[in-house]
C-alpha cells in the first residue's frame, strides 16, 4: 500500500480541488485540451468555482 493511502490521503479529493482551482484561472476550452476532461465537466467546474 502506498504511504499516502495509508495516511488517509485520497487522490480523488486532491484532483477535484486542483481542477476547481484551475477552473478559476483558465478557460474551459483550455481545461479540455490540457487535461482531457469533457467540456461539460470543464464548464461545470468553472460555474462551481465562480460561486466560491
ChimeraX attribute file (.defattr): number of C-alpha atoms within 10 A of each C-alpha:
attribute: neighborCount
match mode: 1-to-1
recipient: residues
	/A:1	5
	/A:2	6
	/A:3	8
	/A:4	10
	/A:5	10
	/A:6	9
	/A:7	8
	/A:8	8
	/A:9	11
	/A:10	11
	/A:11	11
	/A:12	9
	/A:13	10
	/A:14	11
	/A:15	11
	/A:16	12
	/A:17	14
	/A:18	11
	/A:19	19
	/A:20	20
	/A:21	14
	/A:22	18
	/A:23	22
	/A:24	16
	/A:25	11
	/A:26	12
	/A:27	13
	/A:28	22
	/A:29	13
	/A:30	15
	/A:31	22
	/A:32	16
	/A:33	11
	/A:34	9
	/A:35	10
	/A:36	10
	/A:37	15
	/A:38	13
	/A:39	15
	/A:40	11
	/A:41	14
	/A:42	24
	/A:43	17
	/A:44	14
	/A:45	21
	/A:46	22
	/A:47	14
	/A:48	13
	/A:49	17
	/A:50	11
	/A:51	6
	/A:52	7
